[in-house]
């Protein structure tokens, strides 16, 4: 087999993703030993190869390469299974770059980029999607939450899995009841108590947790639409305390470019003009959230000092408004209403803490 050979795609629904091949002395089903010796192929794992000059950088490619070493019983799990199911916020970043394999009682040697897990694995927790064996969405989410480095990262796992509607909070809660004394279950349960189904990014989740755990303010609503008293949609703040009338917005680097900054400022002014006070979190606040906490507490003070009658906004939607704030509501969408969540299926990333 010379380098003119191109492996077949892994699955028709996964263009550009290739399955690793074993060495074939005849060169018909894989690289010859000579081709491998001359570095025209790269080793993806023990005994498996792909052409060295193929540009294979997608997370899905890493997942397929790791899955090549799966035993007869087992499946990809954790972030990688969630990614394969369409949860594109998960890319294996943030220190969780290994692809984890649930192998139950089987034996797989740990290799670079591959982490086998021998925890108990029930047959009903395995499924196949587009030719790849994976653990179910709910088991994969629970696994990633249990082994997350921190509670806040565990909350982010469920938030982002729910963002893509691959699991709901209630589905994870129900599955968690069956885990009992498994590793990481206390963290899983604590994360469940803090999770939301309508956070739109990992940084929104981080901001919400700073709001609750560091600023000790009441739990805010996530991305609920705000209307004026005539039913016109004013905007959808990232976070909102509807009792105090305080909102929070996260402005990442994309918000600082010229064509985004002016609309963002106009939106903040519009919220304030109807009696809402708010605080903005920026990327630098990730390292030290105390400046955002100060801004948030200042917004609460200003909101308390607003004159009576200043509140000219409502969360009551007009009759034509379509709710998309929960997993159940989004899964129930049909026809043209599906356009309302089309942006959730675009590639995202990275999923970092």
N, C-alpha and C positions, 0 to 999 in steps of 0.2 A: 504494500500500500504506500504510494507516495503522497506528498502533501496536497496534491490536487484533489484528493478525497475530502469531502466535507461530510461530517456526521449528519444523520437525519435529526430533525427537530424532535424534541422530547415528546411533544403533543401538539396536534393541530391548533389547539386554542392557546398555545404558548410559543408563538413565533420567536425565533432568535434564542431559544433556550435549547441546549444540547445535552444529551445523555452521555456520560463518560463511557469509554470502551475499554475492554480488556485487550491485552496483546494477542495478536493472531499471527502465527508463524507464516500463514499463507497471505496475509495482508488483505483478506476479503472482508472480514468483520471487525477489524481493528488494526492498529498500527503494528508493524513488524518489529521484532526486537532491534533490528538495525536502525529503524526510524527513531525509536525511543532513545537509543544510544547517542544519536547525533542531535539530540535536543530539538528535533522538529515537533515533538509532542511534549506536553507538560503533564506531570503526574498530579491528578486531582485528589487521590487518596491511594491507599495501598492496593496496587494491582489495576488501577483505572487511569485512563489518559484521555486528553483532548488535544487538538492541534494547538501548538504554542502561540500561533499568530492570530487566533480568534479573539476578538474583543468581547470578553465575557465578564462584564462588571456588574450586571444586575443582581440584586439579592436573590431573585428567583434562580439564577444560574448557580449561585453558591449552594442554595437549598438542594437542587437536583444533584449536584456533585456529592454532597454529603449523603443524600439518600441512597446513593449507589451501594453503600456498604450495609444497608439495612438487612437484617436476617429475614427469614420467611415470616416471622411474627414480629411486628413492630411498625412504627410510623414516626414521621417528623412531628415534633411538638413545639410548644412555646411560641416565641415570636415568629419563627419561620413558618409554622403552620398557619398562624393568623395572617401573615403576609400572603401565603399561597391562597388563602380564602378571600383575599381582596382587601385586607386591612393594610393599606399602603403606607400608613404612618410608621409601620414597623419595618426597619431596614437592617436590624442587627447592630446598630450603633449604640453609643452610650455604655460601652464596656460589656455588652452582651452580644459579641459578634459571632461566637460559635453557634453552629446549628446543632440543636439538641435532638437526640433520637430516643424515643421511648421504646425500649426493647424488652421489657418485662423480664422473664427468666432467661432470655437468650444472652449470648456473649458477643460483644463487639469491642475491639480494641480502640481506645481513645487515640485520635490522630489530630494533627493540626487542623483547627477549624471545626472539629466534630466532637461533640460531647455526648456519649451514651449515658442513658439513665435507666437503671434496673428496677425502678419502682414498679409495684404491681400494676398490671395493665389488663383491663377487662376487654373482651372482644367487642363489646358494644361501644367502646371508646375509640375504636379504629374505623376509619372510612377511607375511601379513595376519591380524589378529586383531580380531574385532568391527568390521570395516569400516575399520580403520586399518592402513596399511602401516608396518611397523616392522622393525628389524633383529632377528635372532635373539637369544634370551636370552643365549647365550654371547658373541656379538659385542658386544652392548650392555654386558654386565658388563665385558668386557675394555676396551672404549672408556672407560667411566667410571673404571676402575682406572688406566688409562694416563694420563688427564688429571686425576686427583685432585691436589689441591694438595699433599698430603703422603703419605708412605708409610702412615701410620696411617689416614688417610682411605681410602686404596686398600684396605687390609685390611678396613675397615668395609664397603666396597661389596660385597666378595665374601661376607663374613659375613652381611650382611642379605639378599643375593640368595639365599644358601643357606638362610637361615632360612625363606624362603617357598618353598623347593624349586624355584625357577625354573632354577637351575643347581646343579651339584655342583662341588666343588673339582677333581675329576679331569676333568670336562668343560672347565673353564676352562684347566686345565693342558694338556690335549691341544690346544685351540684356540690357546693361546699359542705352541706350537711352530711354528705356521704364520706367525707375525707377523715373526719375524727382526728386521729393523732398523727397525721402525715406531717412531714417537714414543712414548716412555713405556714401552717394553717392559722395560727394566731395573727400573723400579718395579713393573710388573706381576709380574715373576718374583719380586722380593723379597716382594711382598705374598702371593703364592701360598704361599711358605714359612711364612708366619705365620698364614694363614687357618684358620678352623674352621667346621664345618657346624652347630654347635649352640649358637652364641651367640644370646641371646634379645633383645639390644638393642644399639644403638651404644655405650652407656655400658659395657656388659659387655665389649665389644670393647676399648674404651679402657682399662678396668681391666686386662684381660689383657695388653695391650701394655706398660702401666706395670710390671706384674708381671715380664714377661720382659726388657724393654729398659732400664728404669730401676732396678728393684730387683735385676735380674740373678739372679732365682730360676728354678728349673726350670719348663718350660712346663706350665701346669696343664690339667686336664681341664675341659670346659665343661658345666655343668648335667647332671652324672651323678648318678643317685639314690643315696642313702646309706641303708643298712639296718642294723638292729641284728642281733645274732647269731642272733635267732630269725626273721629274714626280714621284720620289720616295717619299712615305709618311714618313715624319720625325717625326710627332707626332701631337697631338691635344691639344694645351694649353687651359686651362680653359677660359682665357680671352685674347684678342689680339686687340691692336690698330694697324691696318694695315698701317696707314699713318706714324706713328712714329716708327713702328717696335718694340713695347714694349708688352710683354706678362705678364700675372699674373697667378700664380698657388696657389691653396690652398692645404696645407699639414696638414691633420688632424692627429690624433693619429695613425691611421692605417698606415700612411706613415713613421712613425718613427721606425717600426720594421725592423729587420735586412734584411729580404728578400725583403723588399720594398724600403729601403732607397737608396741602391746602384743604382738600375735602375732609380729611380727618379733623382738622381744626374747626372747620365749619360745623361738623357734626357735633363736636363737643359743645360748641356755642349754642347750637340748637337745643341740645339736652338741657343746658343751663337756663335757656330762655323760658322753658316751661316748668322750671322749679326742681330740676335734678342737679345734684352736686356730685362731682366725680373725681377720681384719681387715676393717673396713667402710670402703668408699669412699663419700664424699658428694659432692654437686654442686659444692661449693667446691673440691674437689680437681682439678676439670677445669683450672682456671687454674694451679694449682701442685700437682703430684702428690706433692711431697716429704713432706707429712704422711702420706699413705697409705703411701708407701714405708716411713716409720718405723714405722707401725702394723704393716705386713706383716712387717718384719724382727723386730719384737717378738714377733709370733705364732710365727715360726720358732724364736726362742729359747725361748719357753715350751713349744713342742712338743718340743724336744730335751730339756727338763728333766722331762717327764712320767715318772712311775715305770713300770717294766716291768709290763706287764699292764693298763695304763690304756686301751689301744685296744680298745673294745668295739663296733666298727662294721665293716662290710664293703661292698664294691661288688658282691658276688656277688648277683644278683637271685634272688628265688624263681621257681619254674617258671612261674607265671602272669603274670609281668611282661612287658609288651610294650615292646620297645626302640623309641625314637624319636630316637636321638641322631645319626643320619646321614641325609643326603638319601635314600640308597637305602632305608633302613629306613622312612622316612616315605612315600616313593612307593609302597612295597609294601603299605601298609595298605589294608584293605578293610572293608566293612560297618561294624559298630559301632565298630571300632577307630579309624575316622576321627575320632571325637569327641575323641580324644586330641590332635589337632592343630587342632581347630576354631578355637581362639583365635588361631592364626597368620594367619588370614584376616580378622581384624577390622582396622579402620582404625588405623594407627599414625602416629607421626611426632613431631617431625620427624627426618629423617636429617641430623644435624649432627655436626661434628667435635669 
